[in-house]
């Protein structure tokens, strides 16, 4: 049997496993960041009374762990609270 056929099968299987591993890693990272964001926001609420310090803490937590959509929603909240 030619060595090219088994080698090509191994390469195809390795590529498929690599693609599956990458997609699973992206899901894991997203879940981890959301869990860390929730914990950080909970800590901000416990550490600071409502006000500027708490909002600044939450904003920094969003900058680190939040998605673009979550950041946009947080900024929209600021706009609506200033201009009702």
KOLTOR-482532 format. One record per residue (C-alpha): residue in one letter; x, y, z. Coordinates in Angstrom, 1 decimal, always signed. Layout:
# residues N
(r 'A'; (X; Y; Z))
...
***
This chain:
# residues 84
(r 'X'; (+0.0; +0.0; +0.0))
(r 'X'; (+1.3; +3.4; -0.8))
(r 'X'; (+2.3; +5.5; +2.2))
(r 'X'; (+0.6; +8.6; +0.7))
(r 'X'; (-3.0; +7.2; +1.4))
(r 'X'; (-2.6; +6.6; +5.2))
(r 'X'; (-0.6; +9.8; +5.6))
(r 'X'; (-3.4; +11.8; +3.8))
(r 'X'; (-6.0; +10.2; +6.1))
(r 'X'; (-4.0; +11.1; +9.2))
(r 'X'; (-3.7; +14.7; +7.9))
(r 'X'; (-7.4; +15.0; +7.3))
(r 'X'; (-8.3; +13.6; +10.7))
(r 'X'; (-5.8; +16.0; +12.4))
(r 'X'; (-7.4; +19.0; +10.6))
(r 'X'; (-10.9; +17.9; +11.7))
(r 'X'; (-9.8; +17.4; +15.3))
(r 'X'; (-8.0; +20.8; +15.2))
(r 'X'; (-11.1; +22.6; +13.9))
(r 'X'; (-13.3; +21.0; +16.6))
(r 'X'; (-10.8; +21.8; +19.3))
(r 'X'; (-10.7; +25.4; +18.3))
(r 'X'; (-14.5; +25.9; +18.3))
(r 'X'; (-14.7; +24.2; +21.7))
(r 'X'; (-12.0; +26.5; +23.0))
(r 'X'; (-13.9; +29.6; +21.8))
(r 'X'; (-17.0; +28.4; +23.6))
(r 'X'; (-15.0; +27.8; +26.8))
(r 'X'; (-13.4; +31.2; +26.7))
(r 'X'; (-16.8; +32.9; +26.2))
(r 'X'; (-18.4; +31.0; +29.1))
(r 'X'; (-15.3; +31.7; +31.3))
(r 'X'; (-15.4; +35.5; +30.5))
(r 'X'; (-19.1; +35.7; +31.3))
(r 'X'; (-18.7; +33.9; +34.6))
(r 'X'; (-15.8; +36.2; +35.5))
(r 'X'; (-17.8; +39.3; +34.5))
(r 'X'; (-20.7; +38.2; +36.7))
(r 'X'; (-18.3; +37.6; +39.7))
(r 'X'; (-16.6; +41.0; +39.1))
(r 'X'; (-19.9; +42.9; +38.9))
(r 'X'; (-21.1; +41.1; +42.1))
(r 'X'; (-17.8; +42.2; +43.8))
(r 'X'; (-18.3; +45.8; +42.6))
(r 'X'; (-21.8; +45.8; +44.1))
(r 'X'; (-20.5; +44.4; +47.4))
(r 'X'; (-17.4; +46.7; +47.7))
(r 'X'; (-18.9; +50.0; +46.7))
(r 'X'; (-22.2; +51.7; +47.5))
(r 'X'; (-24.3; +52.9; +44.6))
(r 'X'; (-22.6; +55.8; +42.9))
(r 'X'; (-19.6; +56.7; +40.7))
(r 'X'; (-17.2; +54.3; +42.3))
(r 'X'; (-19.5; +51.3; +41.7))
(r 'X'; (-20.2; +52.4; +38.1))
(r 'X'; (-16.5; +52.9; +37.5))
(r 'X'; (-15.8; +49.4; +38.9))
(r 'X'; (-18.5; +47.9; +36.7))
(r 'X'; (-17.2; +49.8; +33.6))
(r 'X'; (-13.7; +48.4; +34.2))
(r 'X'; (-15.0; +44.9; +34.6))
(r 'X'; (-16.9; +45.2; +31.3))
(r 'X'; (-13.8; +46.5; +29.6))
(r 'X'; (-11.9; +43.3; +30.7))
(r 'X'; (-14.6; +40.6; +30.4))
(r 'X'; (-17.5; +42.1; +28.5))
(r 'X'; (-18.6; +41.6; +24.9))
(r 'X'; (-19.0; +44.6; +22.6))
(r 'X'; (-22.8; +44.3; +22.9))
(r 'X'; (-22.6; +44.4; +26.7))
(r 'X'; (-20.4; +47.4; +26.6))
(r 'X'; (-22.8; +49.1; +24.2))
(r 'X'; (-25.8; +48.3; +26.5))
(r 'X'; (-23.9; +49.8; +29.5))
(r 'X'; (-23.1; +53.0; +27.6))
(r 'X'; (-26.7; +53.2; +26.4))
(r 'X'; (-27.8; +53.1; +30.1))
(r 'X'; (-25.6; +56.1; +30.7))
(r 'X'; (-27.2; +58.1; +27.8))
(r 'X'; (-30.7; +57.3; +28.9))
(r 'X'; (-30.0; +58.2; +32.5))
(r 'X'; (-28.7; +61.6; +31.4))
(r 'X'; (-31.4; +62.3; +28.8))
(r 'X'; (-34.6; +60.8; +29.9))
***
